[in-house]
């Protein structure tokens, strides 16, 4: 649609083709959500893209990208204590960051209502693991709704918002990557805009809000009681669905896996019955028992871990139900996204006679070169890695962090050999520096990550006098997730804001040794890094260059194309191949005749490669 | 109708999202039920990106099961080869833009570039019909997706979806100069 913003605020009912992430925003509008917060992370950033399509002065709710998921959760929680329906959304591993705050929420009476939208990533499409966040629900007594498609994202959010407000209880809406990004036509209801109520309604009498000593048990008791109410509610609202094929075999499943299952069953004549759960925690006992009792054999088909299987088997044991229950067959059932092909494999292990072998090939042809993601043409990180790689010795240890610069671990740079999560590089580097006088330790970190989770480990390195060099890759934006602004960008999601200067912040912490270079100036960067790693202290090199993808996009928008390309002067070229073998910009191509040339489709004309050619054969 | 599966693939940055969205909306204008899903995130940085598009009343999952695509649309030659191998059914149809963005291994001299010859040979062995689209009239590589779209239309590669449906879809998604430019490319190819 041309005008997504207009559509999201349309008063009348309508149908439109939307992504799950967009359907969610319409649900927020219709539900009267007042405060929404986030930290960018795939598969959820397009929720913010949809929000941004609504002009700020027409936006019926406040939105911010907070510095990290924990802060975002706290902002949403605080707003809800004043009576505003709030929502926080982030990616799977974002919940680890938010966890300290999140696990408390279900103990508290959140009068405005609060929905936590999770973008889990089975298949680890854009994450460092495929963790199953349903575990957090069990840990914190928080109900979880799992939609299967954009229409259900819209429906379930509205249900979650309504119930959350009614009970003052936090609810998780758990999306997965291909629910967030699936597109289909969704029917939206009318929007009756309510007058905004701004009076701050916080009252400690609605609490207790201090979970300490004697108040903890009653708070926990209430949280557990409310789980029972949630279970009943989901039944009354008829959210769970049962597909009755009059079969003695049954399958219990939820979310997108349900659609994969229907796909596989298309060519099965004797289709098992299906129970699709909408709320997967608390596990609906009555619904499960009824389904078990009416079948001889039930397969629990669930993506990632075996939470449902364990709960359902426990329920059956307690109720002395003798239905045969099967879940995961082997460890491979725990791994990967449950696409139609995967579901076929999983089901075949249980019912080989029922489910046919699929068409999918197990081994892709081996003569097709892999195409791993790359740093973009003109990326400042490439120029930095090229320079830094020349300074470091083979045995030195480099620690990576999350961001575009993580891609430095690949050929031809091989920089960044260990990766955990956001902001972890300095801490890991500190540990690697202990008892270590032989091998230099270098940690990489991006600027958005620096604000997100990087500061505590930097302060620790100072406090405990660790000996390593942190290279702060400052590109001025949160690049990997789609160029969201961060505290040093000089603007937030809504307006201009004072940029928090990275260098002064480091100086203010008392870091005596700070180096700085534009990464396009490789000679300068080499000098700075060489000096830094030879010092005996914790120091920082700020390796700066604005994100070129952002710059090149703007340039193409303004001028229609990139005004420059580099060329290789074939007369001067001595086939040393630094450009293609070591610098590795994707714009350089290998020709059949052994020459190297430049692909104009890719080259943005930045010229950061020119300095790398020993024969001075690259020019612009 | 029987499900009709389209699998689109290319390299991050080539504009596969727009092409997929035009086909999705075109199918909707033709009165077909349609579901789609795109790659977002990490792979968009120069990696392989794919988009699944499924048409028909008995389609459930937005993802095309392995080797069940009736049509593979590729914006690059290596991805054409990969897409045909993993997604396309035997005797299916491949339409691709004959440009090459060399994968890392080819640039490093470790892997061999996929040649037209190799692609044609492997397609022939599986009875795949190949439509090759080339670059002659395009000065802006970002229009390659529309050149492909024009070819899909010209050869009626998607059942029930006609030229006017695709134009309506383009009008849904673009305005002004961008729309004009794209419509022009669409009409000359």
Interface residues (C-beta under 8 A of the other chain):
Chain A: X1 X2 X17 X42 X43 X45 X46 X125 X126 X149 X177 X178 X181 X182 X183 X184 X185 X256 X259 X260 X262 X263 X266 X339 X340 X341 X344 X358 X359 X360 X361 X364 X365 X367 X368 X369 X370 X371 X372 X373 X374 X375 X376 X404 X407 X410 X411 X412 X480 X481 X556 X560 X561 X580 X581 X584 X586 X588 X589 X590 X599 X601 X602
Chain B: X11 X12 X13 X21 X24 X25 X28 X33 X34 X35 X36 X37 X38 X39 X40 X41 X42 X43 X44 X45 X46 X47 X48 X58 X59 X60 X61 X62 X63 X65 X66 X67 X68 X78 X79 X81 X82 X85 X86 X89 X99 X100 X101 X102 X103 X104 X105 X106 X107 X108 X109 X111 X112 X113 X114 X118 X122 X140 X141 X142 X172 X173 X174 X175
